[in-house]
Amino acid sequence: MSTSLSTLLRQMPKAELHIHIEGSLEPELIFALAVRNGVTLAYDSVESLRRAYAFTDLQSFLDIYYAGASVLLTEQDFFDMTWAYLLRAAADNVRRTEIFFDPQTHIARGVTFATAIDGIDRALQQGNTELGISSGLIMCFLRHLSEDEALQTLEQALPHRHQFIGVGLDSSERGHPPEKFARVFARCREMGLHLVAHAGEEGPPEYIGTALDLLHVERIDHGVRCLEDPALVRRLAQEQVPLTVCPLSNVKLRVFDSMADHNLPALLDAGLLVTVNSDDPAYFGGCLGDNFVALFDALPLQREHAQQLARNSFQAAFLDSECKQRYLDEVAAFFKSPTGT
């Protein structure tokens, strides 16, 4: 891939719609927070923790992910984590980010809902003011836990309704179908929250249809296994349901053996509203710009694909039509500029 295309991928305006903020914790910050909070880690150095990032599947990643989250104890910790992500996002010219967070991971450790969301929200507000990054926060339910626990978490979230725009469903997909959470998603829908769900990553394509039909989600997170069901692909294309695809994550978790095997070109060819995202960048090998560069380096993708993916990211964002058009105009202007040509 040419240097000019690599530069274009990093500098073009883009939105990130699938980023778990706890998964942005770099080993250096994990150790710094552990020292600050007196938390003992199972690793003796940053290097030994990085070496542990040899995942075989989603669950082996989650084991490390939850260990890393153990250092998050104060509002300042959550601010520092989020601010570090926003600085990296700004370097990749991310103009809009819609961030996932997992309150149940923290509540189970005795950290209050307010501690987590106030720290994250303060960083997002500062990111808007100082970095020009528009943002929204999406609260995810952990699907390996019960729906009753999800409903309890929603109750705790109600006083903070003004600080988040939607809810999602993440964690272990296998054995935890979307219908397990039909009641809590119905409640959230009544509240006017945006709805998204992980589906069709490790789980079967049927989970995608169920998430659409029973949970009434507006976006599918991952969704790469949809190609196994031609009827589902036609539906996703016709309804323009966004898929928030995470290439480096897919390879790291063995959804695809290599980036050259990734099906993103086929998803685009099928007319699907595909976006590129980093998922858990600290664990999966890179931020949003790194995901774009890895994709375009391994696959037959060109400048026009870059422009389409940039446009898709804003089309899929939870923004009003006026804001979307402003960002789409920004994409168009970039690709007409000397940098984008």
N, C-alpha and C positions, 0 to 999 in steps of 0.2 A: 504494500500500500504506500502511496506517495506521502511525503511529508505534508504537502498542501492539504490532502484529504484528511489526514490525521488532525491537522490544525483546525480545519473546518468543523470536524465532528465535535471537537472540544469547545470551540468558540460559538457555534450556532445556538440561538436561543432555544431552550427546551424546558419541558416540565418533567418532574419525576413523581410518579404516582404509586410506586410500590417500594417503599423504604421503611424497614423496621428500625426505629430509632435506637433501640437497644442493640441491634445488630450493626450499628455504626461505631460501636465502642472499640477503638484500636487498642492493641495490647499495651501500648505505652500509657494510655489514659487509664486503662483498667488497673495497672500497677500504681499509678499516681493516686488514684482514688482509694485503692486498698491501703496505701500508706497513710493517706489523710484520715481514713476512717478506722484504721486498726483492724482491717479485715485480713485474715490469713488465707492465701491462695494455695492451691495444690501444685503450683508451679513455682520454681525458684528464680525465674528470670523471664523477661519479655521474649527471649529467643525460645525458651522451652515451651512457652504458651503458644507461640506461632507454630512450632513443630507439631503441636497437638491438633492443628487445623487440617488433619488428614481424614476427611469424612468419607464414610462409605455409603451413607444414606441420610435421609432427613433426620431420623432419630439420633444418629451419632452426632450430627451437628447440634441438635437441640440440647443435648447433654452439656456441651461446652458453652452454648449460648446462655443457658440458665446459670451456669457457674460464673460467667462474666458479669451477669446482671447483679450478682450478690454484692458488688461493691457500691451499688447505687443506694444511698441511704438518706441523703438530704436533698432539699430543694436545689441547692447549689450544684450538687452532683448531676442532677437531671438537666440543669441549665448548661453546665459545662459540656456534657455529652452532646446536647442539641446544638450548641453554638459551634462546636468543633465540626459537626456535620455541615452546618450552614456555610462555614468558611470554605470547606471543600466544594460544596455545591456552587458557591459563588464563583470559584475558580473555573468551573465547568459551564459557566453562564446558565445555570438553572434559574429560571425566572419565576417558576411556580413549583412548589413541592407540597404533596399531600402525604403526611407522615403517619405511619402506624405506631401505636404504642400498646403495650400489654399490661394493663393495670393489675391483672390477677397475679402476674409474676411477682409484683412488688407487694401487693396486699398480703400474699402468703408469707412474706418475710417480715411482716409487721410495719411496712412502710405505708403511710396513709395515701389514699387516692389523691388528696389535695397536694401532698408533697410532690408526687410525680407530675401531675398535670400542671401545677403552678410553675415548676421549674422549666418544663418543656415550653409552656405557653409564653413565659417571659422571654425565652430565647427567640421564639418565633416572632414575637412582637418587635424585638430588637433587630431581628433579621430583616423584617419588612422596612424598618426605619433606616437602618444603617447600610444594608446590603441590597435593598430593593427587591427582595425575594418575597413574593406573595405566598401564603401558606394556608393550609387547613390541617386539622388534626383528626385522625380516625382512630377510635377506640376499638381494639380487637378483643374478641372473646377467644379463649383457648379451647379448642375443640376436643382435646383429650379430657377436659373436665366436664362436669354435668351441665345441663341447661339450667337447672336450679341455681347453680353457682353463677352462671352468666346473668340470670335475672337479678341475683343479689348484687352483682357488680353494677348492673344498670341502675339499680336504686341508689347506690353510692355515687354514681355519676350525675344524677339529676341536678344537684346544686351547682354543677359545673357545666351545665348544658351549653352555656354561651362560649365555652372554650373548645368545643369539638364539633365537627360538621357531620360525622357519620360513624358507622360501626362496621367492623369487618370480622372475619372468621379465619384464624390461623392456627398454627401448631400442627401436630401429627394428623395427616389427612387419612391415612389408611385406617379403616375400621370406624371412622367417625364421619358418616355421611351428613350432608347439609340438613336433611330433614330432622336431625337430632336437635336443631336449634330453631325450629319453625315458630315456636311461641315467642321467643325473645325477639326475633327479627320482625314478627308481626307487630309487637309492641313498639319497636323502634321506628317502624314504618308509620305507625299512627302518630308518632312524635315529630314526623317530618325530617328524620335523619336520612342522610344518604346511606345506601347499603351496598357493600361489596363482600366478596368471599373468595378465599383460596379454593380453587377447584381444578382438577385435571392436570395436576403436576405429577404427584405419585399416585393419586387416586384416579379412578377410571373416568372416561368422558361422560358417563352417566351422571357423575357428580355435578358437571357443568349444567346440564339440563335441569337437575333438581334444584340447584342454587337459583336458577332463573325462574322456575315455575313455582317453587314452594317458598323460597326466601325472598323472591322478587328483587334480586340484586341488580344494580345498574352497571356494574363492572365485574369482570372475572379476573381474579389475580392468578397469574400463570396461564392456565388454559391450553397449554401446548399439546395436550393429548386429544384435543378436539378433532384432529385430522383422522383419527381412527373411526370417526362416525360422519360419513358424508352428509347425512341429513342435518346433523348438528352444525356442520360447517356452513351449509346453505342458510340455516337459520341465523347464525351469528353474523354472516355477511349481510343478509337482508335487513336485520334489525340493527346492524352496526354496533353490536355490543363490544365495548373495548376489552382487549386482553392486555394485561400489564405483564409483559414477558420479561424475564430476568436471565439473560444469557449466561453470564459467568456462574451464577447460582446453579443453573441447570446442568452445567458441565461438572461443577464441583460436587454436586449431589448425585451425579451419575444418571440423570435423566437422559442425557446424551453423552456418548463416550468422548466426544471431542467437539470443539466449536465448529469444525468443518461438517459435523453431522447435524448441526442445529437446524430445525425446520422453519426458522423465521422467514426465509425467502418463500417457502411454500405457503405460509400463512398470509403473507402479503399478496402472493399471486392469486390466492383464493378470495381476495377482496375484503379481508378482515381488518378491523380497526386495531392494529397492533401498536403497542408502545414499548419502548426499551427502558429498563429500570435496573437498579442495583441490588434490591432485596436486602441483604445483610452485608454491606460492602466490606466491613472489617474482616469478615470471615470467608468471603467468597472471591477475593482477589482484586477488588477494585471498586472505585466510585462509578458514577454514571458515565463519565467520559471514557473510563477504561472499558466499560461494557461496549460502548459504541466502537471503540478502536479494535477490540478483540473480534467483534462481529465482522466488521468490514475487512479486517485483515485475513480472516479465514474463509469468507464466503463471497460469492460473486455479487457484491452490492456496490452501488455507485452513488455519485452525488445526488441523483434524483431520488434514490431511496432515502438518503439522509434528510432531504427536504420533506419527503412524505412522512418520515418518522417524527420529525420535529413538529410538523403540522398535527399529526395524530395525537401527540402528547397533549397539546392544548385542546384539541377537539374532545378528548376523553376526560379532561379535567372538570371538576365541579365548580364551574364558573358561570356567571350569567353571560348572555350572548354578546353583550357589549365588551366585556373583559376578554372573552375568547377572541373576538375580532381584533382587538387591539394587539394581542399576542400574535395572532396569525399575520397581521400586517407587519409586525416586527420580524417574523420569519421571512416573509416575502422580501422585505427590505434588505435583510442580511444576505440572502442568496442573490440579490441584484448588485450588492456591493463588491468592491475589489476583493475582500476577504472571502466572500462566498462564491466567487466565479472562477 
